[in-house]
């Protein structure tokens, strides 16, 4: 079993499915109650061994984001390629916002990498605004992107 398979919590995801049952996409999130992908060092070690876990854990730590008080952290969004441009991403964002509101949270936060301008444009159209930028500097070759912008939106606006 892979690491992610072992620590995945589907109660922290919203899926988009067509009327005929075809999977279109999903958005994962992290809240004060848990995250789509959880786990810890012990889970990494069971999958990759102690040395592999130490290396991966160090890299994961660079990108780890805490869930601030009153905030739902969107921890990834994916739309199947044939469904892109059909409003699936927008519908998933709206569902994430509605879920945050149902949990009595005031904000939704997400990070978008510099190599994904299409996603950033969607988030800006939907009212998210940049709060800060994390630059990866020399770690760019490892992760495949140079920076990630933190964006937030107040729920209900």
Steps between C-alpha positions, in 0.01 A plus 500: 500500500632846414549770761216721377261207470567418865443851638219622271183619675221537242282686752723798421427511127220614275458321168336615179313229314298529178132404482602165353744434788826592328768643731580859396724627778551557869614752757676392817510709813646532845301631794542501877342150487754338264632487144458311174861379526608451859758275648828560669859386516405147607275465195782620274744257664267202449490578128850634426719383789660730757749670266240548224256634758757749634573633150134518395392643834753781470374589152134475604572731792609775257149506350297413811228752581326536832126546513437841657213564737170550316649387169444206269818428305436372151770240462475433128255502214497285190274497194525217246643633171183437291291691757722810514345826385149377583459665842598196707780686682267790576234260631758328722617837639140595579446164671815550709379848601157361592664226706713757683187705576319188625791445741464862620842589359558855374769451235621267227872496429690336217844506346561518126834431335657734247484237224119486516374838370166352391417399857614836633272679252207288619571580865526872428172495301338332800613771742818355649780749562871449551625535856861383468743309279732215599812482286672161476835637382745213446229237561330584167651199316370263767142631502471619139380852583662819632236644729155458646259785566279476806149622416198548724134579475249589766209254490175656388658782296 
